[in-house]
Amino acid sequence: MKHKITLTNTNFRKCFDAESDFKSVIVSNVKYSNSKDCPNLLLNWMYGPSEAIFSIPISKAYSNQIDKFDAIKLAKDFDEPFNGPFRKIDVRFKGSFKSNESNMTFEIELK
């Protein structure tokens, strides 16, 4: 399922809680409305029986270099023991926008 998300200071997070495990989380088309106001996107994974948390910060510089990336593959590249199961993800900013007029849009697809 593919979702188009817009995050702002008042709508700063989106949570996904899937009924079954997903194998990949494709993030694409990351766009900031203000190129000088770009907090990092933070993907917080809740996984395993104790629902441990693993965070991946995605900077504007990284998202501009890569149009589309698999966040699960990226997490595994960061931390070898990151094996799942993958059922919950919380997408939010690290910090906030300097201006309440700023926003960020992106697409996320859970497969």
All heavy atoms as an XYZ file, in Angstrom:
903
protein
N       0.824     -1.175      0.000
C       0.000      0.000      0.000
C       0.877      1.250      0.000
O       1.833      1.331      0.735
C      -0.952     -0.039      1.181
C      -0.293      0.129      2.531
S      -1.427      0.064      3.919
C      -1.228     -1.642      4.363
N       0.551      2.199     -0.844
C       1.327      3.435     -1.000
C       0.555      4.589     -0.369
O      -0.649      4.708     -0.537
C       1.548      3.696     -2.487
C       2.598      4.727     -2.775
C       2.781      4.880     -4.270
C       4.234      4.739     -4.606
N       4.499      4.926     -6.019
N       1.277      5.436      0.370
C       0.678      6.578      1.037
C       1.464      7.839      0.693
O       2.685      7.817      0.701
C       0.721      6.408      2.556
C       0.134      5.141      3.055
N      -1.200      4.992      3.318
C       0.720      3.944      3.326
C      -1.410      3.762      3.749
N      -0.266      3.106      3.750
N       0.764      8.933      0.414
C       1.411     10.230      0.252
C       1.238     10.970      1.568
O       0.127     11.129      2.065
C       0.805     11.032     -0.897
C       1.543     12.324     -1.128
C       1.173     12.999     -2.409
C       2.043     14.246     -2.548
N       1.833     14.898     -3.801
N       2.356     11.408      2.152
C       2.358     11.998      3.487
C       2.842     13.443      3.408
O       3.798     13.740      2.700
C       3.313     11.217      4.425
C       3.027      9.719      4.405
C       3.290     11.794      5.828
C       1.681      9.324      4.938
N       2.191     14.326      4.154
C       2.657     15.695      4.343
C       2.841     15.899      5.838
O       1.912     15.678      6.619
C       1.645     16.721      3.803
O       1.461     16.496      2.407
C       2.128     18.145      4.025
N       4.050     16.287      6.232
C       4.346     16.557      7.631
C       4.558     18.052      7.834
O       5.202     18.707      7.016
C       5.590     15.790      8.080
C       5.501     14.263      8.033
C       6.820     13.644      8.472
C       4.361     13.743      8.875
N       3.999     18.567      8.920
C       4.133     19.970      9.300
C       4.445     20.022     10.801
O       4.494     18.985     11.462
C       2.823     20.743      9.039
O       1.796     20.198      9.885
C       2.395     20.650      7.583
N       4.596     21.225     11.356
C       4.817     21.329     12.800
C       3.622     20.838     13.606
O       3.771     20.341     14.717
C       5.156     22.766     13.199
C       6.612     23.086     12.952
O       7.449     22.210     12.784
N       6.932     24.374     12.930
N       2.424     20.989     13.071
C       1.242     20.525     13.800
C       0.868     19.082     13.460
O       0.199     18.423     14.241
C       0.027     21.438     13.539
O      -0.205     21.509     12.127
C       0.267     22.830     14.099
N       1.274     18.611     12.312
C       1.044     17.226     11.885
C       2.421     16.614     11.636
O       2.832     16.445     10.501
C       0.174     17.209     10.626
C      -0.137     15.804     10.165
O      -0.209     14.880     10.958
N      -0.303     15.655      8.866
N       3.155     16.326     12.716
C       4.579     16.020     12.620
C       4.922     14.535     12.614
O       6.090     14.178     12.587
C       5.338     16.706     13.757
C       4.883     16.279     15.121
C       5.490     15.209     15.758
C       3.852     16.948     15.750
C       5.063     14.814     17.008
C       3.421     16.557     17.000
C       4.029     15.485     17.631
N       3.917     13.651     12.626
C       4.223     12.220     12.612
C       3.116     11.420     11.959
O       1.969     11.860     11.882
C       4.485     11.707     14.018
C       3.253     11.675     14.878
C       3.543     11.276     16.296
N       3.798      9.851     16.394
C       3.577      9.147     17.473
N       3.099      9.721     18.565
N       3.835      7.862     17.491
N       3.493     10.254     11.487
C       2.538      9.308     10.912
C       2.979      7.919     11.365
O       4.151      7.556     11.214
C       2.551      9.415      9.382
C       1.638      8.445      8.689
C       0.191      8.775      8.921
C      -0.671      7.809      8.127
N      -2.052      7.852      8.474
N       2.061      7.167     11.929
C       2.368      5.815     12.406
C       1.694      4.784     11.504
O       0.571      4.988     11.055
C       1.862      5.625     13.827
S       2.670      6.679     15.011
N       2.409      3.705     11.272
C       1.869      2.584     10.508
C       1.970      1.341     11.373
O       3.033      1.034     11.903
C       2.656      2.370      9.214
C       2.570      3.528      8.267
C       3.560      4.494      8.260
C       1.499      3.661      7.410
C       3.487      5.565      7.401
C       1.419      4.736      6.548
C       2.411      5.690      6.545
N       0.884      0.635     11.522
C       0.840     -0.604     12.287
C       0.182     -1.641     11.390
O      -1.034     -1.687     11.263
C       0.049     -0.396     13.572
C       0.149     -1.545     14.538
O       0.810     -2.548     14.203
O      -0.428     -1.451     15.632
N       0.991     -2.450     10.733
C       0.494     -3.415      9.759
C      -0.029     -4.671     10.458
O       0.459     -5.049     11.530
C       1.596     -3.781      8.781
N      -1.013     -5.304      9.849
C      -1.557     -6.544     10.399
C      -0.615     -7.716     10.158
O      -0.638     -8.703     10.876
C      -2.926     -6.827      9.794
C      -3.973     -5.820     10.232
C      -5.317     -6.065      9.603
O      -5.553     -7.174      9.084
O      -6.146     -5.140      9.636
N       0.209     -7.622      9.128
C       1.183     -8.677      8.844
C       2.539     -8.030      8.592
O       2.632     -6.831      8.354
C       0.745     -9.505      7.636
O       0.674     -8.690      6.491
N       3.598     -8.834      8.685
C       4.952     -8.311      8.481
C       5.108     -7.729      7.084
O       4.524     -8.231      6.134
C       5.984     -9.432      8.625
C       6.076     -9.937     10.047
O       5.416     -9.381     10.931
O       6.834    -10.892     10.257
N       5.878     -6.664      6.971
C       6.235     -6.161      5.658
C       7.724     -6.360      5.459
O       8.503     -6.356      6.396
C       5.812     -4.706      5.430
C       6.019     -3.777      6.589
C       7.223     -3.136      6.772
C       4.998     -3.526      7.482
C       7.410     -2.259      7.828
C       5.176     -2.652      8.546
C       6.392     -2.018      8.713
N       8.112     -6.579      4.215
C       9.504     -6.891      3.871
C      10.304     -5.655      3.470
O      11.514     -5.653      3.551
C       9.538     -7.904      2.716
C       8.759     -9.162      2.993
C       9.568    -10.109      3.832
C       8.848    -11.425      3.948
N       8.544    -11.809      5.290
N       9.619     -4.640      2.978
C      10.314     -3.421      2.573
C       9.433     -2.200      2.822
O       8.210     -2.292      2.843
C      10.736     -3.489      1.096
O       9.614     -3.578      0.275
N      10.100     -1.082      3.038
C       9.440      0.213      3.201
C      10.117      1.152      2.219
O      11.243      1.591      2.436
C       9.578      0.738      4.642
C       8.990      2.135      4.759
C       8.912     -0.204      5.625
N       9.434      1.445      1.116
C      10.004      2.275      0.060
C       9.611      3.732      0.314
O       8.425      4.062      0.362
C       9.508      1.828     -1.333
C       9.722      0.327     -1.548
C      10.164      2.667     -2.417
C      11.159     -0.130     -1.474
N      10.609      4.586      0.481
C      10.397      6.023      0.665
C      10.845      6.710     -0.621
O      11.936      6.446     -1.131
C      11.201      6.553      1.872
C      11.003      8.060      2.018
C      10.805      5.827      3.147
N       9.987      7.574     -1.172
C      10.322      8.232     -2.436
C       9.765      9.645     -2.476
O       8.911     10.020     -1.679
C       9.799      7.417     -3.620
O       8.401      7.269     -3.542
N      10.262     10.414     -3.438
C       9.783     11.772     -3.720
C       9.759     12.672     -2.486
O       8.773     13.358     -2.224
C       8.399     11.731     -4.374
C       8.416     10.998     -5.682
O       9.340     11.133     -6.466
N       7.402     10.171     -5.911
N      10.850     12.683     -1.741
C      10.951     13.546     -0.559
C      11.154     14.981     -1.024
O      12.077     15.269     -1.771
C      12.125     13.101      0.349
C      12.261     14.036      1.535
C      11.949     11.654      0.791
N      10.249     15.881     -0.578
C      10.328     17.283     -0.987
C      10.030     18.185      0.212
O       9.058     17.979      0.920
C       9.332     17.573     -2.093
C       9.651     16.840     -3.388
C       8.720     17.252     -4.506
C       9.057     16.639     -5.824
N       9.350     15.252     -5.879
N      10.879     19.174      0.380
C      10.672     20.200      1.413
C      10.128     21.451      0.737
O      10.583     21.834     -0.340
C      11.993     20.537      2.102
C      12.516     19.460      3.005
C      13.342     18.456      2.521
C      12.202     19.452      4.363
C      13.844     17.468      3.364
C      12.698     18.472      5.212
C      13.516     17.489      4.701
O      14.009     16.513      5.531
N       9.180     22.129      1.388
C       8.613     23.352      0.811
C       9.592     24.517      0.899
O       9.524     25.432      0.094
C       7.308     23.718      1.508
O       7.546     24.049      2.862
N      10.494     24.483      1.878
C      11.465     25.556      2.075
C      12.850     24.917      2.148
O      13.157     24.209      3.108
C      11.146     26.325      3.367
C      12.102     27.459      3.626
O      13.166     27.554      3.015
N      11.736     28.323      4.554
N      13.683     25.165      1.169
C      14.992     24.513      1.087
C      15.938     24.905      2.224
O      16.962     24.266      2.433
C      15.652     24.810     -0.259
O      15.886     26.189     -0.393
N      15.599     25.959      2.984
C      16.436     26.374      4.110
C      15.870     25.920      5.456
O      16.446     26.213      6.496
C      16.600     27.890      4.103
C      17.353     28.370      2.877
C      17.547     29.849      2.878
C      18.290     30.227      1.603
N      18.477     31.640      1.467
N      14.768     25.203      5.431
C      14.096     24.753      6.654
C      13.824     23.254      6.513
O      12.742     22.852      6.100
C      12.800     25.546      6.836
C      12.200     25.392      8.217
O      12.812     24.735      9.075
O      11.103     25.952      8.435
N      14.829     22.433      6.842
C      14.777     21.003      6.516
C      15.226     20.115      7.671
O      16.343     19.586      7.672
C      15.659     20.713      5.311
S      15.274     21.674      3.857
N      14.374     19.918      8.677
C      14.763     18.988      9.727
C      14.850     17.564      9.165
O      14.228     17.244      8.161
C      13.630     19.104     10.756
C      12.473     19.642     10.004
C      13.039     20.468      8.879
N      15.654     16.735      9.818
C      15.792     15.348      9.372
C      14.495     14.585      9.591
O      13.788     14.794     10.577
C      16.900     14.636     10.148
C      18.281     15.072      9.732
O      18.460     15.773      8.751
N      19.265     14.667     10.498
N      14.224     13.687      8.660
C      13.122     12.752      8.805
C      13.636     11.599      9.655
O      14.760     11.128      9.460
C      12.682     12.250      7.427
C      11.513     11.280      7.382
C      10.248     11.947      7.909
C      11.292     10.807      5.952
N      12.850     11.142     10.610
C      13.273     10.078     11.501
C      12.307      8.908     11.368
O      11.098      9.069     11.541
C      13.277     10.601     12.940
C      14.003      9.809     13.987
C      15.484      9.653     13.647
C      13.853     10.483     15.332
N      12.829      7.737     11.010
C      12.022      6.524     10.924
C      12.295      5.714     12.184
O      13.403      5.237     12.398
C      12.402      5.716      9.686
C      12.345      6.460      8.350
C      12.837      5.561      7.229
C      10.943      6.930      8.062
N      11.299      5.582     13.034
C      11.422      4.808     14.271
C      10.707      3.474     14.085
O       9.510      3.434     13.832
C      10.783      5.545     15.454
C      11.510      6.808     15.799
O      12.726      6.829     15.860
N      10.768      7.876     16.022
N      11.463      2.397     14.212
C      10.911      1.052     14.047
C      10.655      0.432     15.402
O      11.513      0.465     16.264
C      11.928      0.168     13.322
C      12.294      0.681     11.988
C      13.268      1.589     11.700
C      11.720      0.330     10.751
N      13.332      1.803     10.360
C      12.386      1.051      9.748
C      10.693     -0.538     10.391
C      12.065      0.923      8.412
C      10.378     -0.661      9.058
C      11.056      0.066      8.094
N       9.492     -0.141     15.575
C       9.206     -0.946     16.748
C       9.236     -2.391     16.263
O       8.496     -2.749     15.349
C       7.847     -0.610     17.334
C       7.819      0.684     18.148
S       8.120      2.218     17.243
C       6.552      2.537     16.509
N      10.112     -3.199     16.836
C      10.273     -4.553     16.315
C      10.605     -5.532     17.430
O      11.025     -5.129     18.515
C      11.363     -4.592     15.234
C      12.758     -4.337     15.734
C      13.627     -5.378     16.002
C      13.192     -3.043     15.954
C      14.903     -5.128     16.474
C      14.464     -2.790     16.412
C      15.313     -3.837     16.673
O      16.570     -3.590     17.151
N      10.385     -6.803     17.151
C      10.717     -7.869     18.085
C       9.688     -8.009     19.181
O       8.764     -7.207     19.311
N       9.823     -9.043     20.011
C       8.828     -9.321     21.057
C       8.746     -8.227     22.121
O       7.697     -7.989     22.695
C       9.301    -10.651     21.660
C      10.710    -10.827     21.227
C      10.902    -10.034     19.965
N       9.849     -7.541     22.382
C       9.821     -6.473     23.389
C       9.601     -5.103     22.771
O       9.675     -4.088     23.455
C      11.131     -6.472     24.173
O      12.214     -6.215     23.296
N       9.340     -5.062     21.467
C       9.134     -3.816     20.722
C      10.283     -2.833     20.937
O      10.095     -1.693     21.341
C       7.783     -3.188     21.032
C       6.630     -4.023     20.528
C       5.333     -3.257     20.400
O       5.282     -2.071     20.737
O       4.374     -3.873     19.943
N      11.491     -3.309     20.679
C      12.667     -2.444     20.732
C      12.518     -1.346     19.679
O      11.784     -1.503     18.705
C      13.922     -3.266     20.466
N      13.222     -0.250     19.870
C      13.140      0.871     18.919
C      14.488      1.031     18.229
O      15.536      1.005     18.859
C      12.752      2.172     19.629
C      11.347      2.048     20.218
C      12.831      3.354     18.680
C      10.906      3.254     21.011
N      14.427      1.194     16.912
C      15.617      1.478     16.118
C      15.290      2.687     15.260
O      14.256      2.706     14.589
C      15.975      0.280     15.243
C      17.227      0.489     14.442
C      18.471      0.308     15.019
C      17.160      0.886     13.119
C      19.632      0.522     14.291
C      18.315      1.095     12.380
C      19.551      0.908     12.972
N      16.116      3.715     15.280
C      15.848      4.954     14.545
C      16.814      5.134     13.388
O      18.006      4.857     13.527
C      15.962      6.163     15.469
O      14.952      6.137     16.426
N      16.294      5.618     12.270
C      17.109      5.954     11.100
C      16.842      7.411     10.757
O      15.726      7.767     10.381
C      16.718      5.105      9.878
C      16.725      3.631     10.192
C      17.641      5.418      8.708
C      16.114      2.800      9.083
N      17.841      8.300     10.886
C      17.645      9.687     10.457
C      17.918      9.822      8.955
O      18.907      9.310      8.451
C      18.682     10.459     11.277
C      19.756      9.455     11.550
C      19.105      8.092     11.568
N      17.025     10.500      8.250
C      17.180     10.741      6.811
C      17.296     12.255      6.614
O      16.346     12.992      6.853
C      15.966     10.210      6.015
C      15.672      8.748      6.347
C      16.174     10.432      4.518
C      16.752      7.776      5.942
N      18.452     12.708      6.201
C      18.669     14.148      6.004
C      18.195     14.582      4.622
O      18.024     13.764      3.722
C      20.148     14.484      6.157
O      20.880     13.932      5.078
N      18.021     15.870      4.468
C      17.643     16.419      3.159
C      18.720     16.091      2.125
O      18.417     15.722      0.996
C      17.456     17.922      3.249
C      17.112     18.524      1.902
C      17.151     20.032      1.920
C      16.872     20.536      0.522
N      17.658     21.684      0.169
N      19.974     16.180      2.515
C      21.071     15.886      1.580
C      20.980     14.446      1.079
O      21.122     14.189     -0.109
C      22.414     16.117      2.258
N      20.691     13.502      1.963
C      20.581     12.098      1.556
C      19.367     11.887      0.653
O      19.460     11.244     -0.388
C      20.484     11.189      2.786
C      20.432      9.726      2.407
C      21.593      9.041      2.093
C      19.220      9.048      2.337
C      21.552      7.712      1.718
C      19.175      7.723      1.964
C      20.343      7.053      1.663
O      20.289      5.743      1.286
N      18.239     12.448      1.036
C      17.024     12.242      0.239
C      17.126     12.915     -1.127
O      16.512     12.459     -2.084
C      15.787     12.729      0.991
O      15.820     14.114      1.213
N      17.912     13.981     -1.243
C      18.108     14.625     -2.547
C      19.015     13.808     -3.452
O      18.905     13.881     -4.667
C      18.698     16.025     -2.379
C      17.641     17.035     -2.001
O      16.456     16.783     -2.126
N      18.071     18.175     -1.512
N      19.930     13.033     -2.867
C      20.836     12.206     -3.660
C      20.142     10.963     -4.203
O      20.471     10.473     -5.269
C      22.028     11.756     -2.810
C      22.946     12.874     -2.413
C      23.963     12.413     -1.378
O      24.129     11.230     -1.148
N      24.632     13.356     -0.751
N      19.188     10.445     -3.446
C      18.520      9.198     -3.821
C      17.024      9.465     -3.908
O      16.395      9.829     -2.918
C      18.815      8.095     -2.790
C      20.317      7.835     -2.749
C      18.050      6.829     -3.105
C      20.749      6.892     -1.671
N      16.442      9.272     -5.083
C      15.024      9.548     -5.282
C      14.136      8.537     -4.570
O      13.033      8.858     -4.149
C      14.702      9.561     -6.787
C      13.257      9.925     -7.050
O      12.802     10.947     -6.509
O      12.578      9.160     -7.754
N      14.633      7.308     -4.415
C      13.811      6.243     -3.867
C      14.722      5.278     -3.121
O      15.777      4.907     -3.633
C      13.121      5.536     -5.034
C      12.203      4.427     -4.690
C      11.575      3.934     -6.000
C      10.664      2.782     -5.779
N      10.034      2.332     -7.011
N      14.358      4.903     -1.898
C      15.185      3.958     -1.160
C      14.316      3.065     -0.284
O      13.198      3.407      0.077
C      16.244      4.671     -0.323
C      15.704      5.694      0.642
C      15.362      5.344      1.932
C      15.555      7.011      0.258
C      14.865      6.278      2.813
C      15.073      7.959      1.129
C      14.721      7.590      2.415
N      14.861      1.884      0.029
C      14.192      0.918      0.889
C      14.711      1.127      2.307
O      15.881      0.870      2.592
C      14.473     -0.508      0.403
C      13.759     -1.569      1.224
O      13.247     -1.248      2.323
O      13.718     -2.724      0.776
N      13.860      1.591      3.200
C      14.278      1.918      4.554
C      14.691      0.683      5.351
O      15.572      0.772      6.203
C      13.164      2.672      5.277
N      14.101     -0.470      5.103
C      14.514     -1.686      5.811
C      15.922     -2.078      5.397
O      16.763     -2.413      6.226
C      13.512     -2.843      5.604
C      12.223     -2.546      6.368
C      14.112     -4.167      6.063
C      11.148     -3.595      6.245
N      16.216     -2.012      4.110
C      17.572     -2.323      3.651
C      18.567     -1.339      4.256
O      19.646     -1.714      4.710
C      17.646     -2.293      2.129
C      19.026     -2.640      1.592
C      19.075     -2.579      0.087
C      20.413     -2.897     -0.474
N      21.576     -2.339      0.192
N      18.205     -0.070      4.302
C      19.058      0.949      4.894
C      19.306      0.646      6.378
O      20.432      0.749      6.856
C      18.410      2.324      4.728
C      19.199      3.551      5.102
C      20.442      3.688      4.237
C      18.327      4.789      4.961
N      18.267      0.238      7.095
C      18.412     -0.101      8.512
C      19.350     -1.289      8.699
O      20.195     -1.286      9.593
C      17.049     -0.415      9.118
N      19.216     -2.282      7.846
C      20.101     -3.451      7.945
C      21.544     -3.073      7.640
O      22.465     -3.630      8.229
C      19.622     -4.554      7.008
C      18.359     -5.227      7.506
C      17.925     -6.327      6.578
C      16.700     -7.026      7.116
N      16.238     -8.100      6.245
N      21.740     -2.114      6.750
C      23.091     -1.638      6.460
C      23.700     -0.921      7.669
O      24.898     -0.964      7.884
C      23.096     -0.691      5.253
C      22.800     -1.411      3.938
O      22.872     -2.662      3.910
O      22.490     -0.712      2.957
N      22.845     -0.249      8.470
C      23.308      0.446      9.667
C      23.618     -0.518     10.810
O      24.549     -0.329     11.561
C      22.247      1.434     10.182
C      22.292      2.785      9.544
C      21.222      3.237      8.802
C      23.377      3.612      9.701
C      21.237      4.491      8.219
C      23.409      4.870      9.120
C      22.332      5.303      8.380
N      22.775     -1.537     10.968
C      22.845     -2.380     12.161
C      22.500     -3.820     11.798
O      21.348     -4.146     11.574
C      21.864     -1.842     13.206
C      21.982     -2.519     14.552
O      22.830     -3.413     14.704
O      21.219     -2.144     15.448
N      23.485     -4.676     11.751
C      23.303     -6.068     11.318
C      22.195     -6.817     12.072
O      21.436     -7.550     11.469
C      24.633     -6.821     11.450
C      24.623     -8.187     10.811
C      24.403     -8.145      9.309
O      24.919     -7.244      8.651
O      23.690     -9.039      8.810
N      22.052     -6.661     13.416
C      21.017     -7.432     14.111
C      19.585     -6.970     13.829
O      18.643     -7.522     14.360
C      21.338     -7.238     15.594
C      22.638     -6.569     15.667
C      22.936     -5.976     14.331
N      19.412     -5.949     13.016
C      18.069     -5.438     12.728
C      17.351     -6.427     11.809
O      17.420     -6.341     10.595
C      18.189     -4.053     12.072
C      16.881     -3.366     11.886
C      16.242     -2.759     12.951
C      16.287     -3.316     10.638
C      15.043     -2.109     12.773
C      15.087     -2.659     10.458
C      14.462     -2.058     11.526
N      16.667     -7.403     12.400
C      16.066     -8.494     11.626
C      14.547     -8.561     11.683
O      13.958     -9.404     11.043
C      16.628     -9.838     12.110
C      18.103     -9.966     11.805
O      18.552     -9.594     10.739
N      18.851    -10.461     12.771
N      13.888     -7.750     12.450
C      12.434     -7.757     12.479
C      11.880     -8.634     13.585
O      12.602     -9.011     14.471
N      10.588     -8.957     13.572
C       9.647     -8.711     12.482
C       9.317     -7.225     12.345
O       9.420     -6.479     13.298
C       8.408     -9.501     12.901
C       8.457     -9.505     14.389
C       9.911     -9.553     14.747
N       8.931     -6.839     11.147
C       8.639     -5.448     10.835
C       7.132     -5.268     10.718
O       6.524     -5.666      9.733
C       9.324     -5.048      9.537
C      10.785     -5.416      9.518
C      11.247     -6.398      8.669
C      11.668     -4.803     10.368
C      12.583     -6.745      8.649
C      13.014     -5.145     10.367
C      13.470     -6.117      9.506
N       6.527     -4.678     11.741
C       5.085     -4.473     11.732
C       4.685     -3.051     12.064
O       3.583     -2.636     11.752
C       4.409     -5.422     12.726
C       4.453     -6.844     12.273
C       3.498     -7.671     13.063
N       3.578     -9.043     12.593
C       3.353    -10.084     13.318
N       3.005     -9.940     14.574
N       3.444    -11.289     12.812
N       5.560     -2.319     12.749
C       5.213     -0.961     13.178
C       6.331     -0.008     12.798
O       7.503     -0.307     12.963
C       5.037     -0.908     14.695
C       3.907     -1.756     15.207
C       3.840     -1.661     16.712
C       2.761     -2.576     17.244
N       2.685     -2.540     18.699
N       5.937      1.156     12.295
C       6.906      2.204     11.996
C       6.258      3.555     12.315
O       5.076      3.776     12.059
C       7.387      2.145     10.525
C       8.488      3.166     10.282
C       6.250      2.295      9.549
C       9.176      3.028      8.944
N       7.050      4.428     12.913
C       6.624      5.768     13.270
C       7.513      6.730     12.489
O       8.730      6.712     12.638
C       6.793      5.958     14.785
C       6.500      7.367     15.230
O       5.421      7.885     14.920
O       7.369      7.961     15.912
N       6.914      7.540     11.624
C       7.652      8.472     10.777
C       7.404      9.872     11.324
O       6.255     10.295     11.462
C       7.172      8.382      9.301
C       7.960      9.325      8.423
C       7.248      6.951      8.800
N       8.490     10.595     11.651
C       8.359     11.937     12.227
C       9.613     12.745     11.943
O      10.558     12.236     11.379
C       8.125     11.851     13.723
C       9.308     11.221     14.448
C       9.208     11.249     15.943
N       8.092     10.499     16.435
C       7.420     10.845     17.518
N       7.770     11.898     18.208
N       6.402     10.135     17.924
N       9.607     14.002     12.384
C      10.790     14.839     12.273
C      11.654     14.695     13.503
O      11.163     14.448     14.591
C      10.416     16.316     12.148
C       9.851     16.679     10.824
C       8.602     17.224     10.729
C      10.584     16.478      9.678
C       8.077     17.569      9.515
C      10.069     16.814      8.452
C       8.812     17.352      8.370
N      12.950     14.904     13.308
C      13.858     15.063     14.437
C      13.936     16.564     14.656
O      14.548     17.286     13.880
C      15.229     14.490     14.097
C      16.209     14.554     15.234
C      17.502     13.901     14.875
C      18.434     13.943     16.060
N      19.716     13.332     15.720
N      13.267     17.050     15.667
C      13.146     18.491     15.883
C      11.860     18.997     15.261
O      10.857     18.304     15.252
N      11.909     20.197     14.726
C      10.725     20.778     14.084
C      11.164     21.797     13.040
O      12.329     22.163     12.961
C       9.826     21.450     15.126
O      10.515     22.499     15.751
N      10.206     22.266     12.245
C      10.487     23.328     11.286
C      10.694     24.641     12.035
O      10.067     24.871     13.071
C       9.323     23.507     10.315
C       9.209     22.433      9.277
C       8.153     21.538      9.298
C      10.143     22.318      8.266
C       8.036     20.558      8.328
C      10.044     21.335      7.294
C       8.975     20.454      7.331
N      11.523     25.509     11.503
C      11.715     26.841     12.079
C      10.486     27.705     11.838
O      10.132     28.537     12.642
C      12.960     27.505     11.492
C      14.239     26.785     11.855
C      15.421     27.353     11.109
C      16.636     26.468     11.320
N      17.677     26.689     10.357
N       9.837     27.489     10.701
C       8.646     28.248     10.331
C       7.425     27.328     10.298
O       7.496     26.218      9.777
C       8.832     28.872      8.945
O       7.616     29.358      8.441
N       6.320     27.803     10.830
C       5.084     27.013     10.788
C       4.518     26.878      9.381
O       3.622     26.078      9.148
C       4.031     27.606     11.723
C       4.331     27.295     13.165
O       4.948     26.277     13.483
N       3.907     28.179     14.056
N       5.034     27.667      8.433
C       4.583     27.595      7.045
C       5.268     26.468      6.266
O       4.815     26.084      5.193
C       4.845     28.931      6.331
C       4.222     30.131      7.015
C       2.709     30.017      7.130
O       2.065     29.616      6.150
O       2.178     30.329      8.214
N       6.363     25.949      6.787
C       7.143     24.918      6.086
C       6.475     23.551      6.203
O       5.749     23.276      7.163
C       8.557     24.835      6.662
O       9.244     26.047      6.470
N       6.729     22.702      5.201
C       6.247     21.328      5.253
C       7.156     20.416      4.442
O       8.039     20.876      3.729
C       4.794     21.219      4.778
C       4.629     21.483      3.304
O       5.218     20.823      2.455
N       3.831     22.485      2.966
N       6.901     19.149      4.569
C       7.637     18.131      3.830
C       6.637     17.118      3.312
O       5.709     16.733      4.040
C       8.615     17.436      4.765
C       9.327     16.277      4.131
S      10.155     15.350      5.419
C      11.125     14.292      4.408
N       6.806     16.711      2.062
C       5.958     15.670      1.500
C       6.833     14.522      1.021
O       7.989     14.729      0.637
C       5.095     16.181      0.316
O       5.974     16.639     -0.705
C       4.148     17.286      0.743
N       6.291     13.329      1.050
C       6.978     12.151      0.538
C       5.949     11.038      0.358
O       4.821     11.138      0.820
C       8.110     11.699      1.475
C       7.658     11.314      2.850
C       7.408      9.989      3.174
C       7.477     12.269      3.827
C       6.994      9.631      4.446
C       7.067     11.928      5.097
C       6.821     10.599      5.402
N       6.371     10.014     -0.332
C       5.540      8.833     -0.494
C       6.195      7.686      0.246
O       7.422      7.581      0.286
C       5.390      8.465     -1.971
C       4.599      9.494     -2.739
C       4.490      9.181     -4.226
O       5.063      8.158     -4.679
O       3.854      9.962     -4.919
N       5.373      6.846      0.853
C       5.878      5.670      1.544
C       5.022      4.483      1.137
O       3.805      4.595      1.027
C       5.891      5.892      3.088
C       6.633      4.774      3.797
C       4.500      6.065      3.632
C       6.969      5.105      5.238
N       5.697      3.389      0.848
C       4.991      2.179      0.425
C       5.473      1.007      1.253
O       6.669      0.726      1.326
C       5.255      1.912     -1.059
C       4.488      0.742     -1.601
C       4.683      0.558     -3.100
O       5.496      1.274     -3.707
O       4.014     -0.321     -3.652
N       4.538      0.344      1.928
C       4.848     -0.837      2.714
C       4.538     -2.053      1.865
O       3.434     -2.206      1.370
C       3.996     -0.867      3.985
C       4.007      0.401      4.838
C       3.016      0.277      5.985
C       5.387      0.689      5.351
N       5.554     -2.908      1.684
C       5.352     -4.104      0.860
C       5.609     -5.346      1.682
O       6.461     -5.390      2.506
C       6.310     -4.109     -0.323
C       6.037     -3.039     -1.342
C       7.014     -3.210     -2.459
C       6.801     -2.253     -3.589
N       7.702     -2.488     -4.680
